[in-house]
Structures are given as structure tokens and as C-alpha cells.
């Protein structure tokens, strides 16, 4: 598969993987936040009843979880494409 064709072929795969990664990360964050904070709902930045520490901790945890899940899913997708096509997607 040529480089341009490989990029075009991987675009829809990457898009679907990104959507899946977001869903997985959201689910994981809710479970981890519930276990860590004992609260079903993570605070929003504009939640007047929550303190700075809680809001920033929730945002940091959510960012870390999303980044790790997205990287793992993207990497797995690239490995799968290489196994199918013999070339690493760019």
C-alpha cells in the first residue's frame, strides 16, 4: 500500500478508534472517580459548591486517563494496521 493510500485508509480507522477511546476513557474516569471520591458525579469547573482542589484534581485525573487510553488505543490500531497491510500508518 502506498504512503498516501495508507494514510487515507487509516483515517476512518483512526476516527473510529478515537471515538471508542473517548467512550472507554469516560467510563474509566467515572469508575475511578467514584472509587476515589465516593461521589457519582465529578465536579464541573463552574460548580460553586466544589473547591478548587477537587475541581482541579478531577480535571487532572480525567486528562491523564483520556491521554493514556487514547495512546493505548491509537498504538494498538497502528499495530493492527501494520499486521494487516505490512506498513505502519503515518
C-alpha angles and dihedrals in degrees: 000000000000121000095252093044090048092053093048092046092050095049096081091041091051091048093052091046090051092053090048092047091053092051093047092047092049092051092046092048093052092050094046094044091050091051094044101040101024089230127115094214125055114221122262118225089246096048103124093198095059126078129236093254095054094045094048093044090053092048092048093048092047091050093050093048093047093048095048094046092046092049092048093048094045092048092048090049092051091049090050092050091050091051091051099040105020091236133094112239116239 
